[in-house]
Amino acid sequence: MFLSLASSGPLLTASLLSSPTPTSTSNGHFLPPRPATCPSSPPLRRRVVPLPSRHPRPLRTRPLISSSSSAMSVEESTSTTSQLRDSLLYSRAYWVSKSTIAWNVDVGDGSCHLFASKTASLSFTDDGVQGEDVKINLEEDSCGLPANVIKKFPHIRDYKAFKVPPALDAKPLLKCQLAVATLNSDGKCTNATGLQLPGVLDELFSYNGPLGAVYLEESVSLNLWAPTAQAVHACIYRDPSGGDPLEIVQLEEVNGAWSTKGPKRWEGCYYVYEVSVYHPSTLRIEKCYANDPYARGLSSDGRRTFLVNLDADTVKPEGWDNLANEKPNILSFSDISIYELHIRDFSANDHTVHPELRGGYLAFTLQDSLGVLHLKKLSNSGITHIHLLPTFQFAGVDDEKENWKCVDTKMLEKLPSDSVEQQALITAIQNDDGYNWGYNPVLWGVPKGSYASNPNGPCRIIEFRKMIQALNRIGLRIVLDVVYNHLHGSGPFDENSVLDKIVPGYYLRRNTDGFIENSTCVNNTASEHVMVERLILDDLLHWAIHHKVDGFRFDLMGHIMKSTMVKAKDALHSLTKERDGVDGSSIYIYGEGWDFGEVAKNGRGVNASQFNLCGTGIGSFNDRIRDAMLGGSPFGHPLQQGFVTGLLLQPNKHDHGTEAVAERMLAVAKDQIQVGMAANLRDFVLTNCDGKEVKGSEILTYDGASVAYALCPTETVNYVSAHDNETLFDIVGLKTPIEISIDERCRINHLATSVIALSQGIPFFHSGDEMLRSKSLDRDSYNSGDWFNRLDFTYNSNNWGVGLPPKEKNEKNWPLIKPRLTDPSFNAQQGHILAAVENFSNLLCIRYSSPLFRLRTANAIQERVHFHNTGPSWIPGVIVMSIEDGYEGIPGLSQLDSTYSYIVVVVNTCPTEVSFACPVLRARTLKLHPVQLMSTDEVVKSSTYEPSSGCFTVPPRTTAVFVEPREF
């Protein structure tokens, strides 16, 4: 029997929740997204999550719904009955506000209705609707969707708007299975679908009260936001695994927030939430067992949330509270240089580290290990920030080391350099070893257990803090790699699912059919939803305040809304030493501003893409300078050459077109690099290869997009390599002619890093670039184990030629890779590596020898930075950049540098010596930089400048820096 609003009114919906809570009826993954972290590899090994003994998980007899299978069942069906029967597999309508439901449907002469069932018993056929507790008539609004709704949900701007009766009490209905349906004049159902609820949940249940565990003097309270839940219990355990709960506590709800207060003795215990909630993926009321989204501690592998008070002295290393006063000074974000490092890479192969500490947090606390000595060298040269790849709780690595599998490295070392056996042995155990980059988020707010000496209890927290403290004390600030764009698990049963168990269908962004968007690899999150954004902001503040980190790098930042990023920056910068124990104004944030997937072109609101972020002070990676220097893109042909890898000047037999085409490509690449060297500023004016004065934004990439997007220098993070894709040395090995010598390849490696080190903006380096690091040409080593990811701080090896890289991502390039791995001319010796380390250190010393390399404003760069050797008559392969300073007491430019008044950087990528005469640089008192004069690089020392002609002579594949000392 249909129940209409007119006959029942709000009293009916109120009484809906007064019925007994039913028992569970469940029976039935730079440029576009990198493939590196996508779970296209074999699935992770599953672990059964222990559940409370009195609440066993019911047997599920039908599979979870996938977008592919359910879509096919409807597409192949021509029967209206069949379509209606399957209609609830979809959620094509949106409850966007208390008063409005959006649905792309024509009602015609019929009617539209909202149906609700507390026990998830709805079914639709062309004969009618069954199982509903409530039926509510919806009237179409001829005015369409309100402007605020369209702003929040731009992808459904053209949907019809249906008015929800103003007297309706919507809150209890949101705990039910919900659907909308159209009925014809005969009362038969013609169309039906489920509902997406984030809009109305945001309006009715947005919450700014306490979440997670709150520790008071005499009690511990638990707080959970779960407005669609019908019941929530907390199962309290004494131990991290096994055993029955000490107690099972029912939480009480107030306006969508559930809470309970327990005794102080709960501290040090563990808990799991049991949430009874309708889940759209199963169309059932499920009992979901989940960790606290605001967990600050965990048991091994995240089985249970650990109740730990982060303000307790017992989890603070000695001197922790004073760390803010010990941090290395940063006067300006323009002074930052970033070194990207994976925690396990750092020490897993370092035999000066005790075996029990290798690959973990505590390896950073040693003072005399080879790895720490290397970091000290980098710090003394100028590196300011260590960017750590994900350190939160992620899937893919068992927290319990005794469960790891490994391969005998002595056996691997005996295999040929081009053998398929190494990768076969590594990939056979890759989901059971101790290695993964970590872009598989499970819980954002807890340090990863596998890096700790004990994954249970407070150990991971204490050791993580010791790592931060130790790195700060050798002059290095810490950047955390945060992955808020996706989550590894979803659904009511996945052991790695958390948020989608608490409020199903809310935290994860869905497409117009109601299925989870996966453009980031898997389970995209939706920062445009209020409580998703709040969770992100709270998590950032947690890491900054409780763990005193100094910066954040946002993975796939373009999938997060711009407004969220701006709020994040403002919230972090508002932190003070006096109130919060940290100086938030020194926290730098940056990320991958790629614009793709469902968020492209502001498809889900104004997103944090490169072009949208200009003017915010938030940095984004400059892929333009990378691609112009190396050639093509990470997704193009691997032999495509670029400015430093031999395009035109030393062809590698790849078809780049005619000589005229290659020459044009080289000229355009030079323009793109010059813009990058000027901090990729949108309004920077320079002379292009055609001899025209243009702005940076008027220089275009290969696909017609503007090269420049920044409004201030710290919005640009320049790089040529990162953890994604091949290492710099490997890229050089692929793209340069196979017949050149190892000495030449090493100089090209150094040449590429020199451009990044001496550019305006923020330089970013992948760990090992300074050591000629190789991954044996692996283009995606996210799960390639220690073998392909090894760092060697003895400088004896760069890891080249340790076997063909893993088949999954590299097999199609094996014919190119195989002859290179076996060619002796690719083998770097210790002398090459030592020279590379020294050259890299020298570049950093040069950068920090003058503030002219680190100008703080766009105006200063425009006034002081100039490029020569421009226009159509340029010498191919050569970039000449000058940076001018003023003189104290003399009108014009202000004086910034007390040592040098003028700097000229000459980048010669040619395989031959080059001379370049510049009339405007004539009669200056320029000398080769003293750091280069004192170096062991005899080649650069032969660089000369002739004042009478303004002629610079620079050896092949060399960057020479000339300075004008003020004493002259």
N, C-alpha and C positions, 0 to 999 in steps of 0.2 A: 504494500500500500504506500502510495506517495504521500509524503508529509510536506506541506508547503509552509513557507514562512508565515503566510496569513493565518494559518490555523494553529501554528505552534508558537511562533515568535521566539524571542530570546530565551524564554524559559526552557524551551526544548533543548537548545544548544547547551545551556547551563547544566541541565540534567544529564546530558550526554556524558559528562565527566564524573558524575556521581556514581555511576555503575562500577562494579568491582573491576579492578585491573585484570585483563585477561592474561592467562599464561601464554608463553610464546607459542605461536602457531607455525613457526618455521619448520616446514617439512617438505615441503615441496623442493714513458720517461718521461762562430764569429761572423756577421752576415746571417743568413738563415740559420735555423737551429743546428747546433752541432750534433752529429750522430753519436758523439762520444759517450753520453750517459744514457742513451736510450736502451731500454731493456730488450734489444733485439738479440742479445746474447741468450744462451740457455737460461731458463728460469732459475731463480734463486732456490736453493734448497729450503724446503719448508720445515718449520718446527711447530709442533702442536703447542698452543698456549694453554697452560694449566688453568682450569676454570674452578670456581668454587664448587666444592663437592656436592652441595645441596642444589646446585643449579647446573646440571649437566646440559651441554649443548644438544638440542634436539637434532635428530637425523634429518638432513636435507635431501629430499628426493627429487628435486628438480634443479637444474643448473641456474646460476646467476644469469641475468639477461645481458647479452652483449649487443652493441649497436649493430654489428654486422649481421648476426643471426636473426635478430628481431626485425631488422629492416627488410631482410630478404623474405621473411615469412609474410610480411604485408605486401611487399612489391609483387610477389608471385601470386598473391591471392586476388581473385576477381570477385569474390563473394562479399557482399556487404556484411553479412553475418560474420564472416571470418575477420573482416577488418574491424568490426566492432568488438569482437572477442579479444583481439590483440591490441585494442586501442590503449589500454592502460600500461602497455609496455613503453609507451611514449609519454612525454610531458611537454606537449606543444603549446599549452596555454600558460600564462604567467599571472599570478596574483601579485600585481605590481605595487599596490597600495591598499590601505584598508577599504577604500571605496571603489577600486577599479581592478578588473580582471581583463588582461589583454589576450586576444585569441585571433588568429588569422583564419576566420571562418565566416561564411555567409549564412545567416539564419533564414533569410527569405521570409516566407509566410509562417514559419514555425516559431519556436521559442528556444531560449537558452537557459540552462539550469546548472546550478552548482550542487554536487552530491557529496555527502560525507558518510564514512563508515568507520566507527571506532575500532571495529574488529577486522578491518581490511577485507570486507566481504563483497565489495562492489563487483558487479559484472554487467556487461552491456551486450544486448543482442538487438536485432531489428524489431523484436517483439516487445522490448521494454528494458527497464533497468531493475536490477535485483540487488539486494543486500544493503541498501542505503538506510541510514538512520535519519538523515536530513536531506531534504530537497528544497533548494532556494531558487526562486525565479530571478533571472538577471535580465536587465533591460539594456539594449544597445544605446551607447551615448553617441549621438550624431556629431558631437564636437571632437571626437577622437581622443587620443591619449593626451594627457596634460603635458606641458613643456618640461616640467621637472622629471616626469617619468621618461620622456624621450631622452633627456640628458643622461639619465642613469642607465637606460637600456636602449642605446641608439640603434641596435640591430633589429629591434622590433618596432621601429618608428611608424611603420605602415600598418600595424595590426589594428583590428577593431577594438574599441573600448566597450566593456560591459560594466554597468553600474551595479555595485553590491548594495543592497538595501542599507540605509544608514543606521537602522535600529539593530542590525545584526551584531551579535557579540562574536567577533571572529576568532578571538583567542583560543577558546576550547576547540573550535573546528580545526585549527592548525595542528592538533595532535592526532588527527584522523587521517585515514586514506581519503584523498580528495580527487575529484574529477569534475570536469564540465562536459555537458552533452547538449546537443541540439535535438529537439523533437519536432516532428512535422505536425501538421494540423490534426492528424489522427492519433497523436500521442506516441508514435513510434520513433525510436532513436535513429537518427541519421548520421551522427558524428559524435565522437567522444574522445577525450584524452585526459591524461593526468595533468597536474599543475606544478609549475616551478614557483617556489615560495620566497626566495630571498628578499624581494621587494617589500612584501607585507611584513615579513619578519623584522626587517630593518626598521620599518615604521613603528611597529607595535612593541618590539622587544629590545631595541638598542639599549645597551647597558654599560654603565661606567663604574659599577661597583667592584668589589674585590673578586678576583678569580684565582684559582689554584689554592694552595695551602697557605694559610695565614697563621703565624706563630705568635701567640700572646704569652704573657707570663705564666698563666696557669692553664692554658688550653691550646688546642689546635683546631682550626676550623677549615673545612673543605668547601669550595665554592665552584660551581660548574654552570656554564651557560648552556642550556638545552631546552629551548622553548617548545620543541615539538615532542619531547619525551613524555610518555605517560607515567613513568615511574623511574626513579634513580636510586640505586643502592651503592654503598661503598663497602667493599669486602676488604677488611683489614687483616694483614698477615704479619706474623713476627719475622719470618724468614724471606729471603729473596725468591725462593722457589719451593714447591712442595708443601705438604701439610694443609690442614683445613684452616679456614679463616678464624682469627681470634674472635671476630664479631662481624656481623653484617648489619650495617646501619642504613636506615632509610633516610634519604635527604628530603627536606621540605622545600617546596617551590614558592617563590614570590615573583610573579611577572616574568616567568621564563628562566629565572636564576635559581638554582637548587643549592642548598647549603645544609651543613650540619656542624655541630661543635662537639669535639671530643676531648678527652683528657690529655694532659701534657705527655703522658706515657706513650701516646701514639708516635711521638717524635722518635725517629730511628726505625719505625716500622715501615711496612710496604702496603700499598693498596691498589685495587683495581675497581673501576666503576662498572656496574651492571646497569645498562640503560635499556629500558623497554620503549621501543620507538618504531613507528612505521618506516620501512625502508623501501624507496621506490625501485631499487634494483631487484628486489625479490617479491614485491607487492604483498608483503607480510608484515605483521607486527613481530619484530625480532627482539630477542634479548642479546644485546651487543656487549661484549666485555672489552673494555678499553682503558688505556692509561689516561691520565689527566693531561689535556692539551697544554696546561701550564706546568707540567712536570719540571722540576729543577734537579731531580735525581732519579735514577732508575736502577733496577736490578739488571743482571746480565741479559743482554739481548732484548731489553725492554719488556720483560715479562710483567713486571710490576713497577709502579711508581714508588720511589723512595722518598719518605718524609724527612727532608733535611732542611734545616734552617741555615741559609747561606750567610747569615749575619753572626752565627755562632763562632766563638773563638776556636773551637775544635776543628773547623774546616778552613782556617786561615793560616797560611805559612807565616813564619816569623817576619815581621815588618810589613805585612800585607796592607794594613790600613794607611801606611805612609807612602805607598807606591806612587801615588799621584804626584808627590813632590820629588820623586826620584826619576821620573820619566825624562827621556832626552827632549830637549827643547825643539819646538818647531815654530819659527817666527812667522812663517807664511806657508800656505799649502803649496805655493810655487817651489818651495824648497824640498818637496817630497821626491824621493826616488823609491820605486817599489821592486821587491824581489819576490817572485812567486815560488812557493815551496810546498811540497806535500810532506806531511809529518812522517810517514813511513819511509819515503824516499831518503829523507835526511840522514837516517842512521841505520837503516836495515842492513846496509853493507859496510858499516864503519866498524872495523875490528878493534878500534881504540875505545869502543863503547862496550860495557859489560853486556853479555848476551841477553840478560833479562831486561835490559833497558832499551835494546835496539828496537827501532820502529815506533817508539812511544814518546809520551810527553817528557819524561824525565831525562831523555837523551839531551834535551836542550839545556838542562841545568848543569851539565858538566862544564868544567872550565878549560880542560886541556885535550878534549877529543879533537880529532882532525876536523870534524864537521864544525864544531864550535869555533875552532881557530880560524876556519875559513870564513865563517860569519863575522868574526871580529875583524878580519881583514877587509871584508866588504863594508862593514860599519865604519871603520877608520877611513876608508876611501870616500864614503859619501852615501851609501845606501841608508835610507832612513826607516823604511817599513818592510817587514816581512809579511807577505800575503800568504796565509795558510789555507790550503784547500780544505774542503769541509771538515769541521771538527765536531759537529753536532751528531746526534744519534742517527746513523744511517743504516740502511739494509745492505747486504752483500758481503759483509765480513762478520763472522761469528765473534762475539765478545770474548768467548772462552778460548784461549789460545791452544789448549790441549785438543780442541776439535779441528784444528787446522791441518791441512795436508800440505806437503811440500815435495819438491823434486830435488834429487841429489845434484847440486851444482857442479860437483867434481865430474860427474858424468856428462852434464851439459857442456862443460868446458872442452871436452874431448871431441865434440861433434864438429863437423865442418861449418864454416861461417855462412854458407848458403843452404844449410840443411833444413828440411821441413820438420825434423824430429823435435827440435827445441820447442817450437810453437805448439806442436801436437801434445807434448808432455805438459806444457804450461796450461794450455786451454782445457786439458782433461780435468784439471783440478781448480780452475780459475774461480769457481764459485764456492770452493771449500778451503781456499788459502787465506792468508792474512791481508790480501791486497784488494783495494778498490779506491778510486778517487773519492767517492763519497757523495756523488750527486744523486743519492737515493733517499731523500729525507723521510724519516719516520717521526721524530720529535725534534723540533728546532731548538729547544731551550736547555738541552742537556749535553755535556761533553760526551763524545763517543767512547764507549767502554773498551773497545779493542786496543786503544792507545794507552790504557791505564794498566798498572801492574795487577790490579784487582777490579773487575768491572762491577762488583757489588759494593754497597755501602758508600761512604763518602770519598773513597780513594780517587776516583776519576776527577772529582771536583778539586781536591787538594793538589793533585799532580798537574792538572790543567793550570791552576793558578801559579804553581811553581814555575811552569814553563813561561807564562806571561812575565812573571817577575824576573826570571833569569835573562830573557831576551831584552827586556827593558834596560836591565843593568849593564848590558854590553852595547847600549846605544841604539837599540832597535825597537821601534814601535810595532804593534801587531794589528794586522788587518784580518778579519774573519771573512771567509767566503760563505755568504748566506744564500740559501736556495729557497726562496719564498714563492717561486713561480709554479712549483708542482710538488706533489707528495707521491711517495712510492706505492702506497697502498690505498685501496678504496673498498667499499662494500662492507657488509656486516660480519664477515668471517675471516677476511685476510688478516694474518697476524701482524702485518705492518700497517694496517688501517687504524687510524685514531680518530681524526676529525670527522670522517664520513660515517663513523659509528655514533658519534655524539649528536650531531645535527645532520642527518642524511640529506644530501642534495643541496646543502647550503655553502659549504666551504669550497667545493669544487665547481669550476665554471662548466656550464653545460651548453650544448648547441641547441638549435631550435627544435630538435626532436626530443630533447631532454637527456641526451647521452653526454658523458663527460668528454670535454675537449682534451685532446692529447697532443697538441702541436708542440709542446715543450718536451715531449717524449711520452709522458703519461700523467694523467690526473692533474690537469692545470688547476691552479687555485684562482680565486676570484677576489682580488684586493678591492674591487669596486663595491663589495659588500661590507657593510659597516663593521661587523664583528671579525671579519677576516683582516681588515685593515687594522683594527685594534690589536689583534693577536700579533701581527707583524710589528707594530710600534712597541707594544709591550715587550716583545722578545728582544728587539734592538736595545731598548733601555735596560733590560735585564743583563745582557752581555756587557754593556758599557758600565753599568753601576756595579754589578756583582762580580764581574770578571775583569773589569778595567781594561777592556780592549780599546784600541785607538783608531779603528776604522772598519769599514764594511765594504766588501765587494759583492755586488748583487748579480747573481747568476740570472741570465735572460731577463734583465731589468725591464726590457721593453714590454714584457707581459704583466708588469705591475703598473698601476695607474700613476700618472704624474703627480696627482694630488697626494697620493700615499707617500711618494718619495719626498715631496716638499715637506709634508708633515714630519716625516722621519728626520730629515735634516734639521728642521726647526726644533723638534723635541730633543734631539741629541745635543744640539748647540746650546740649549737652555740649561744643560747640566752644569753645576758649579762644584768646585772643591769643597766649599763650605757646607753646602746642603747635601750633595750627593757623593762626595769623595772623589770626583773626577772632574776634569776640565773639559766640558763638552765642546767648547769652541775649537778644540784641537782635533776633533774627530772628523776624519775625511771619509766621504762616501762616493763610490763610483760603481760602474757596472757595465754590462753588455746591453747597449741600447738598440739591439736589432729590432726591426719592425716587420713582423711576419705573423702568420697564423690568423686566428680569429680576431686578434687585437690590431692587426695591420690597418693603417690609415684611420686610426681612432675608432675602429669598429666596435669597441666595447667602452668607449670613453677616451679621453685624452690620455694616452699611455706614455710611459717614460722611455720613449725612443730618442735617438740622437737629436733629431731636429726639434722635438717638443721640449727638450730639457734646456735649451739655450737660455741663459739668463738666470738659471737656478743656482749655479755654482756647483752642481753635481757633475762629476766626471763621467765620461763614457769612453770606451775603447775606440781608438781611431784605426779602423780596419783599412782605411784608404791608403795611409802611408805604408802599411804592411804589404798590401797587394801591389802597389806601385813599385816598391823596392824589390820584392821577391818575384812578382809576375803572376798574372791571372788572379785566382782566388783559391782557397782551400778546396773548392768544389769543382775547379776547372781541371784542365789537362795538367798532369804533374810535371810535364816538361816545359810548360809555358814560362818563358824567361821574363825577368823584370830588370829594373834599372841597375841593380848590383849583381845580378846573376848572369850577365852576359848578353842581354838583348841587343841585337845589331852588332855589338862590338866583338863578341866571341860566341857565335851561334852554336847551338847544340844539335843541329840537324832537325829540330822540330819545325814544322811549317808555320812560320809566323807571317806568311804572305811575302810580297815583294820586298826588296830592300827599302823602297820608299815607304811602304806600309810600316815596316819595322822601325824605320827612322822616326816616323810620326808617332808611333807608340812610345818610343823612348823619350821624345820631346814632351809628350803629354804626361808621361810618368814623372818627368822632372818637375813639371808644374805642380802636380799633385803632391810630390814630396816636399817641395818648397812651401806650399801652404801648410803642410803638416809641421814643418820645422818652425813655422810662425804660429804654432799652437792651434792650427786648423781653425783660425778665426774667420768667421763668416764675412767680416767687413775689411779684412786685411787686403790692401791694394798692392799688386805687383804687376810686372810686365810678363805676359805669357809668351808661349813659344811662337806666337804669331806677331809679337811686337806690340800687342795692345795692352793698355792698362786695364786690368780687371780686378774685381773683388774675388776673394776666396770662394764665395758662394757661386760665382759665375764659371768657375772651373769645374768640369763635370767628370764623373766616373764613367767606366765603360758602359754602364746601363743608363746613363743620362741623368743620374742624380747629382746633386751638388756635392762637391768634395767637402767643403767647409760647413760647419754647423755651430761652432762655439762662439760665445760672446765674451768669454774671459779665458785666460790660459789654463786655469785649473779645471775647466770643463773638458779638456782633452787629455787622454791617457794614450801616449804614443807607444807602439810596440811592433816588433816584427815576429815574435813567437810567444807562445803561451803553452799551457799544458795540453790544449787541444791541438790536433794536427801534428805534423812532423816537427821535430826540433829544428832549430835554425841550421845546425850543422847538417842535418839530414836533408833539409830543403835545398841547401847549397849543393849537397852531393847529388841530388836528383836533377837540378835544373842547369847546372854548369856542364860544359862539355866533358865527356867521360875521360878525355885524354889529358886534362890539365893535372898539375901536380898537387900533392897534399899541401905544400907550402902556399900555393895560390888559393886553395880552398880555405885555409886558415885565415889568410888575409881578407878574403871576402866575408867570412864570418865576423871578423873584427870590424870590417868596414860597415856592415849592417848595424852592429851594436853602436858604432860611433855616431851614426846619424841620429839614433834614438837618444843617446846620452847627451848630445850637444844641441838638441832641439828645445825650443820653448814649449811649455806645457809640462806634463808630468811623465817622466820616463818609466817604463815598465819592462822588467826583464824576467824571462823564464829561468828558473834555477838550472844551472848547468850550461847556459849559453856561454858563460865566461870560461867554461872548461871544455868547449867543443863537444858538449854532450850529444850522444847519439842514443836512439832507441831502436837501432838496427832497421831504420826506415819505417817503423810502425807509425801509422797515421792516426791511431786512436788507441792509446795504451791504457785506457781507463780500468781495464780488467786484465792487463797483460802480465801481472805479477811483478815481483821484484826483479826477475831476470831481465826483462826488457826495459825496466824503469830505473835501473841501477845508477846511482851516483857514486863516483870514486874520488874521495877527498885525498887519496894518496897521489893523485894526478898520474897514476901509472896507465890508466886506460880511460877512454871516453865511451866505452860500451858499443863501439861499432863492430859489425860483423859477428853478432852472437846468434845467428840463425835467421832464417826468413821470418818476418814478423807474422803475427797471428792471421790465420787464413780468412777469418770472417770479414775483416775490413780491408785486407791488403791483397788478397789472392789475385785480383785482376791486374795488380801492378807487379806481381812477382817476376814477370819477364823483364821488367825494367830494373827491379831490385837485385835480382840474382847476380848478374855480371858485375854490379858495383860492389856487392858484399865480398866478392872473391878477388877483386882487383887490389893489389898491394898499394897502388897509388892513393887509395882512400884511407889508409891506415894512419891515424895520428899517433905520434910517439910522445913520450913524456915531455920531451923538449918543446913540442908544439903546444901541449896543454899548459905547461908552465908559462910559455910566452903569451898564450891567450889570457891566462889569469892576470898576468902583469899588465897587459895592454888594457884589459877591462878596468882594472884598478886605476890605471893612469887616466882613462877617460873620465871616471868618476871624480878623480882629483882635479882634473881640468874643469869639469862642470862646477865644482864647488870652489874653484879658485877665483871666481868672479860672479857677482850677482847679475851680471849682464846675461848670463845663460839662464837666469831664473827670474825674468821680468814678471811683475805681478799684475799688470793691467794690459788690456788690449791697446790702449792708447800708447803706452810705453813701447810695446812691440812695434806698432805702426811707425812711431817716430824714430826708433833706434835700429830696427832690423831691416836690412836691405839685401836684395839678391842681385848679383852681377852675372855676366855670361848668360844673358837672357835674350829673347827675341829669336828670329829665324836664323841669325848668323852665329848662333852659339856653338861652342865646342862640345860635341856629343859626349855624354858620360861624365860631365863635370858640373858640380854645383859650387858656387862661390857665395858665401853668406858673410856679411859684415854686421857687426853690432857696435854702435857708437855710444860713447858716454860724453857727458858734459864736463865742464870745469867749474870748480867752486868760485863763485864771485863773478862769473862771466855769463851774460844773458844767453838764453837758449836752453839747451837741455840741462837738466839738473845733473849733478855728479852723484853717481851711485857707487862707483868703484874707486877706492883710494889707491889701487895698484895699477890697473890698466885703464887707458883712455879709449882704446879701440881694439877690436878683435876681428880677425878674418878667419873663417873656416873654409878650407878648400877640400872638397870631396872628389877624389878622382877614382872613378870606377873602371877606368880603361885598363886593359892589360899592358899598356905602355905608359912611359913618362909623358906628362902633359905640361905645356907652358901656356899661361894665360896672362895677357897684359890688360890692365884695367886703368885707364887714364884717371878716373876719380880716386883711385887708391895710390896714385903716384906721390912720391916725396914724403911718405910716412916713415916712421921709425919702427917698422914692424920686425919682430924677431920670432923665431920658432918658440913655441911655449916651452918654458923651462922644464916642465914635466916630460915633454917629449925629448928634449935635449939630454935629459938625464936617464932616459929609458934604455933598455937593452935592444930596442928595435932599431937596428942600424939603417933600415930602409927609410923610415920617416926622417931620420937625421939629415938625409940628403936633400930635404925640401928647402927651397931657397926663395928669397924675395929680393928683387932689384928695385930700390927706391926711385931711381931716375926714370924708369919706364913703367913702374907699377906692375912688373911682371913676376908672377908666381910660377915656380917650377916644382911639381909634385910627382913623386915616383908612382909607379903603377899600383892600383888598388890600395890607395892610402888616403887617410884623412889627416891633413896637416892643419894645425891651429897656430896662427900667428897673432902675437899680441904687441901692443904698443905700450911699453912701461911709462908711467908718468914721469919718471926721472929724466926722460928725454924731452 
